[in-house]
Amino acid sequence: MNMMKRQTAGSWITFITLVLAVASLIVYNVNVNGEGYFQNSTVPQAVTYMILTVALLAAVVILAQINIKGIGGTVLELIAGAAKIAAPAAAVAAVMTLVSSRIEGFAFIYMSNEEVLHEVQTAANLSSAHGAIANIVILVVVAVCGMTAAFFRLRKDSE
Amino acid sequence: MRNKKMANAMRGVASITASLLTLSILGTSIADSYRKNLDDVLGTTSYITSNDKDNARFVSDYGTIEEMAEAAKDIAVREGEEGTVIMKNDNDALPLNTESVALFGLAAYAPYPYNAGDLRGGNEDAVDLLQALKDAGVQVNETMEDIYVNKFMNAHEVVTENQWTGAEEVSIGYDNIYNTSVGDMEDFAITEIPPEKYEEYGAPKDWKSDIDKDNTTAVCVFARPGGESNTYAPGSAVNFAGEKTGEDPLALSEDELAVIDAAKETCAKVVVLINSGNAMEIKEIAEGGAHEVDGIAYIGCINDYQCIGIAKVLTGEVNATGALTDTYVADSASIPAVQNFGGDYYADSDIVAANAENGYDDRYPKVEISNQSGASSFGGGSATYSAGQYIVEAEGIYVGYKYYETRYFDSVANPSSNASAVTGATQGDSWNYGDEVVYPFGHTVSYLDYEQKVKSVEVDKSEDGEVTAVVEVKNNSDKDGYFLAQLYAQQPYTEYDKENKVEKSAVMFLNSAKVNVAAGASEEVTITVPTKYLASYDYTNAKTYILDEGDYYFTAAAGSHEAVNNFLAAQGKTVADGMDAEAVGTAVVWNENKELDSATFSISNGTKVTNVADDADLNYWTEDDTVTYLSRQDWDATYPINYNTDAEIKISDSSKAEEWIAALRGRQYTIKTDEPAEEGKDNNVRFSVEDIQYEQLDNIDDPYWDTLVSSITIDEAVGAVIHGGSQTDTLTNVDNPIVLQNEGVNGFTTAYKDAETGKEYHFNVNSQTLLGSSFNPELAYDWGLVEGNSGLWLERYALWGTGLTQRRTPYNGRNYEYISEDPMLTNRIGYGLMKGCTEKGILNGPKHIGFNDQEHNRNGVAAYMNEQKFRETDLRGFQGALEDAKGLAVMVAFNRIGATNASHHVGMLKTILREEWGYTGVISTDMMNNSYYFTPESMIMSTVTQVADFGGDDNHINLGDGGVDAVWPYISMKTVENDATLVNQARENLKYQLYSFANSAVMNVSTERVNVWWDTALSMIKIISGILTAAAVLCWLGATLAPKKKKED
């Protein structure tokens, strides 16, 4: 059975989740480097959680391709399983850290006094806020997909 | 297979519950930080205040909420009665003939502001002008009412959904209404419907025939709005047709004048009401104007009940006693301050930017920080110091009437001063007061004939002495009445002053009072004012306040111009010498100061008073006489040029360029690295009624306070100041109460809901404009008491509840929040208001100390000035409230003073406020919206007690995580713990804050944090998800590790 055929729905969901997690890092970088309210507003702790999410998902994908029997196989299965449990939790941590650091910015942009809204809601600031929201939404999707993937095994058993 | 399925399922469940656990742990921390905001959105109450009314130090004067509401309403009505200013009254146009009045103009049927919110209370029983006039017995022409109300305006409810709570919010909308948004130096549309369009908009063809011309008085009302971050742009008017006219937005437009012409055509008399916080250009309708009307009155910006009082004045039920808070000029282009307004970039502003070329800012290694002024005054966007633009306030002390009246005085008494030169004239080939000024500051027209005369003046020339003037008010009419007495002074202008660039206005308002006088009788009213305000600041030689030798004149007059003529007459001048009218009053001379006194007012509260703002002067940086300040020595040669367009200011040309750039980058203080701070530890004292006794309340130097604040940890001391937020932060070893901040300048915007009836009461019913034009500090005191009482009912104790910034020009979009162009009128109104509020234990912080003269580019524009202006204009406006009335809070301006962010200005905030004025209250920044503009170390060192942001209970560096700060990454425990000076100053700032709370109604209550439903929900999620995670992980491990079942099994 070749490698592709051995993949399960869980493998594909995990892989997509991994891609989305990488995408969230890219969106984050674009957001903090692009013009607008959150320019240079880095959140190292959120980055740590995002990288952790990517690393855990990558570990799951890689470990799933290693076919070892016996105790070694069981250990790998435990490690992969633990990574599957931890990855969405890390994504949630990233979401919460990011939300925590962005709340004030959102408050400035969306909840300032009516008289100043037209000045606060500049194209650059709105674009920046949209970028931050997109970042958060992607991470939420990563967390949900990660949880979903945890219900699936990642590899069909060898015949 | 069953084991595998079980393992998969349990792993999935574990991943969900672990995620939930993470969410609830981190969510709890976030929710706690933003508790106040969550409470607002979710309608929960996390802080329960217990009010021990039997032992409370501050108690309400009102036993029921109805009494409280009635008191607030009474003040608002009195503001209408006492603040309405009759500016012109010919042909007995006023009081109105109540039998027939036709109202013209959109604002007649919806005076500004018409919607509830920051500017207006919105009580159910609010009364607008139309209703107030009808209630006062005025027969209002029904045809005009129908045309405007039903055809033009068509009021309707506008329902919008709150984007956060989803709740429906209802406001009033109109099909046609005047423009309520000024914008930020943008085109301003004046949308008054001209008569030529009446039929097109639904008026009957024969509408004119429905007005009984011979017996009808027309009342035309025109409005100009205001708003935060709004600034009028000279020459920006757009007419009803949408065409740019090039006219001034504060001038009556051609469409408005057409309405007046139509009123004149259809009515016997015409009265125009000015509904604005900004002085308008109305020469067209004043005496001799092309559209002259019979009567003009100022009604300011109304609130819920002011129209009742306004109607009483218009119908003559009460005498008119209001006076103009600003000079009304023919053309605002003649105002010296307008020559430098708006601002622009330095020629080489990019030199301030941090980049590879200029060098990086070591606080932000390798971060490119531009020097662009934010497109929006609320900033955001790219990293910028926002230090690119500046204005030069070259007019010095000559703001408003002080310029016009002094130049007029000199044109008569001192012609060699070139007072009549063409420079500064807008109406002819030479400068002539009568051409430039339409109505002077303090101008008032009383229905009842009266005289006012200073009978005696005593001057106690000591540091805390007072000027005491006895003014006789004589009622010459046959009716009992209420009258306004205004006290003015003239200081000597000596050779010493000329040699040392000390400027003196020929007239200065000191104070005013009102008095009831029976028909034909006289009453004496005593007016006092601290003597220190007679002194002038000499920034070049004595470098302190001086009191010149010579004659000091005092007079009582109906306005600044009448006062100047009284002074001229007292000095032997007549119409033959060039006076535009004979004096109607007399002046009293005080001349007991026989020699220049530079000692009496050189010490204040034990602090030596000397220059603290040399670097606010552009000449300090350019090191030559780049700026020529307006001087009465030569009006022609010193009239301000525009220092943006007529001069090139290059930072790099200065030998102090490095220092200048550092100041513009906000580097007023550099954090030390070699002075370890002592960590706070529990000293077993608390912020409690047990520990705070009379001695502690009375004396901020009591050792208790130092013991208390020395217990604050380094992290919390710095964190609580720089993340001040919209509420106070809880300090671990202090157990201080949570104090929520409230808006706004017209009173608490929070409503009181009666639990029994469900009725809502709004107490923000003040009008700053009419309070100012009442010229009555007693009324301000009464409003302060009511505002304070309302705080006690609402159980809210901190309020940004008045505006005391000087109105430097008519174009500031927030003039409606402020009192006057005159610092002393602002000072006395502020004094009364703050005294009342403080007596009720409310921390009422006036906005925005430190030259917030324009909203345009307010977050960074540099206002350069000399130190005489610095001390005698905007700051003097706040001095009455903060020093004399011992106010408990103040908010700082957004802009820079010179190159220094006003919130970093040690000279203003620490030396002058804290030391010279003995001010011990809260100092808050305006909204901290740009971390490159506001720097924490500089704010701490200037004694700011809280930096305003949207945060909640976040009293730590990095919002509680320790380590690197999220807003200012160069701030961390590591960087501040080695600077004892900085940390101790932060503790000192918190001492001021805690001391203020101790002396406020905050001590009435104990604050208890209770768990609300979402606390419980988060706790439950945490516990349940924790248990489930553990269980699911165990099951998953069990299922994974259990031996596989054989197929045959």
Interface residues (C-beta under 8 A of the other chain):
Chain A: E35 G36 Y37 Q39 N40 T42 V43 P44 Q45 T74 E77 L78 G81 K84 I85 A86 A87 P88 A89 A90 A91 V92 A93 M96 T97 V99 S100 S101 I103 E104 G105 A107 F108 I109 Y110 M111 S112 N113 E114 E115 V116 H118 E119 V120 T122 A124 N125 S128 A143 G146 M147 T148 A150 F151 F152 R153
Chain B: K4 A7 N8 A9 R11 G12 A14 S15 I16 A18 S19 L21 T22 L23 L26 G27 S29 I30 S33 Y34 N37 G117 D118 Q163 W164 S181 G183 D184 G227 E228 S229 N230 V367 A375 S376 S377 F378 G380 G381 S382 A383 N929 D949 F950 G951 L959 D961 V964 A966 P969 V1033 W1036 L1037 T1040 L1041
